[in-house]
Amino acid sequence: QVQVVESGGGLVQPGGSLILSCTASGFTVSSVPMSWYRQAPGKEREHLATINNSGGSTNYADSVKGRFTISRDNAKNTVYLQMNNLKPEDTAVYYCKRGGWWSFWGQGTQVTVSS
């Protein structure tokens, strides 16, 4: 079955950190661009970060640059999003997306930043 599954969300206090995981099956994460997005209630889905298949270069949205880091572990076929210094406005459902000629999303994982 070809899919991506996100995990690692939860409740965290402002200033805290979380690591989200996106585990792929049916394809290798290093063969296509992989991205993280988020969607807060009442807002459009927002691109956060991409790691490219060629060379593993990365790019980030300005809203998370310097706080979030995207990476991948080819041996585990998993892409990560390290999130530091979390703010209440980071509260959203976070999605992993396979890019390339056949793109699709995972089911998402909820991140809530609150004291």
MOKA-V616842 format. One record per helix or strand. SS is the DSSP state (helix for helix, strand for strand). FROM is the first residue (numbers start at 1). TO is the last residue. Records with the same first field share a line. If there is no record, write none. Layout:
SS: FROM-TO ; FROM-TO
This chain:
strand: 3-7 ; 10-12 ; 18-25 ; 34-39 ; 46-51 ; 58-60 ; 68-73 ; 78-83 ; 92-98 ; 104-105 ; 109-113
helix: 29-31 ; 88-90
